[in-house]
Amino acid sequence: MSSRWGRDETYHWPSDKPVWTITVLVLSVVAMAATAFYQYQRQWTFLQQTYLKTYISTERSWLKSAPYPILYRVEGKQQRAAVDDDLSDPAVVSGKAKLQ
């Protein structure tokens, strides 16, 4: 019998080029970055945004000792790390307490 069944060309499945997989991975990374940027801009407080820069800078200089800025609330002789509510506290606004 000399007749052949089927097609002459060869088709490989799945494809050698994972286009859909790479596309989904790139889109998911872009969506994750956009969500993180939105949360940073709209939902994080001022101190969280400020301290993020300090936190990231600690990674670069973990072998050295370096001063890192921290916001303190000073009221008389009492000094403590500031929290977000201190930014709109009436004592700070009126000048009885300072932020340093």
C-alpha positions as CSV (number, residue, x, y, z in Angstrom):
1,M,0.0,0.0,0.0
2,S,1.6,3.2,-1.1
3,S,-1.0,5.8,0.0
4,R,-0.4,7.9,3.2
5,W,-3.0,9.2,5.5
6,G,-2.7,12.7,7.2
7,R,-1.1,15.9,6.4
8,D,2.4,16.5,5.1
9,E,3.3,19.4,7.5
10,T,4.2,18.9,11.1
11,Y,2.5,20.8,13.9
12,H,3.8,20.8,17.5
13,W,1.4,21.3,20.3
14,P,1.9,23.0,22.7
15,S,3.8,25.8,20.8
16,D,7.5,26.3,21.3
17,K,6.8,30.0,22.1
18,P,4.8,30.4,25.2
19,V,3.3,33.7,24.1
20,W,0.1,33.5,26.3
21,T,2.0,32.6,29.4
22,I,4.5,35.4,29.0
23,T,1.6,37.9,28.3
24,V,-0.3,36.8,31.4
25,L,2.8,37.1,33.6
26,V,3.6,40.6,32.2
27,L,0.0,41.8,32.7
28,S,-0.1,40.4,36.2
29,V,3.1,42.2,37.2
30,V,1.8,45.5,35.7
31,A,-1.5,45.0,37.5
32,M,0.3,44.4,40.8
33,A,2.5,47.4,40.4
34,A,-0.5,49.6,39.6
35,T,-2.4,48.4,42.6
36,A,0.6,49.0,44.9
37,F,1.1,52.5,43.5
38,Y,-2.7,53.3,44.0
39,Q,-2.5,52.1,47.6
40,Y,0.6,54.1,48.2
41,Q,-0.9,57.3,46.8
42,R,-4.4,57.0,48.2
43,Q,-4.5,54.9,51.3
44,W,-1.1,55.2,53.0
45,T,-0.7,58.0,55.6
46,F,2.0,60.6,55.4
47,L,4.2,58.9,58.0
48,Q,3.9,55.5,56.2
49,Q,5.0,57.1,53.0
50,T,7.9,58.9,54.7
51,Y,9.1,55.9,56.6
52,L,9.0,53.7,53.5
53,K,11.9,55.6,52.0
54,T,13.8,55.2,55.2
55,Y,13.0,51.5,55.3
56,I,14.2,51.0,51.7
57,S,17.4,52.9,52.4
58,T,18.3,50.5,55.2
59,E,18.7,47.7,52.7
60,R,21.4,49.5,50.8
61,S,23.6,50.3,53.8
62,W,23.2,47.2,56.1
63,L,26.9,46.9,56.5
64,K,27.4,50.5,57.6
65,S,25.9,52.4,60.5
66,A,24.0,55.5,59.4
67,P,21.5,57.8,61.1
68,Y,17.9,57.5,59.9
69,P,15.4,60.2,60.4
70,I,12.5,59.6,62.7
71,L,9.8,62.1,63.6
72,Y,9.4,62.7,67.3
73,R,6.7,64.4,69.3
74,V,8.2,66.6,72.0
75,E,6.0,67.9,74.8
76,G,7.9,69.4,77.7
77,K,10.5,66.9,78.7
78,Q,8.6,64.0,77.2
79,Q,9.7,62.7,73.9
80,R,8.2,59.8,71.9
81,A,8.0,58.7,68.3
82,A,5.2,60.4,66.4
83,V,2.1,58.7,65.1
84,D,-0.2,59.8,62.4
85,D,-2.7,61.4,64.9
86,D,0.0,63.7,66.1
87,L,0.0,65.5,62.8
88,S,-3.5,66.9,63.4
89,D,-3.4,67.0,67.2
90,P,-4.7,70.3,68.7
91,A,-1.7,70.5,71.0
92,V,0.7,70.3,68.1
93,V,-1.3,72.8,66.1
94,S,-1.5,75.3,68.9
95,G,2.2,75.0,69.6
96,K,2.2,73.2,73.0
97,A,3.9,70.2,71.5
98,K,6.5,70.1,68.7
99,L,7.3,67.6,66.1
100,Q,11.1,67.2,65.5
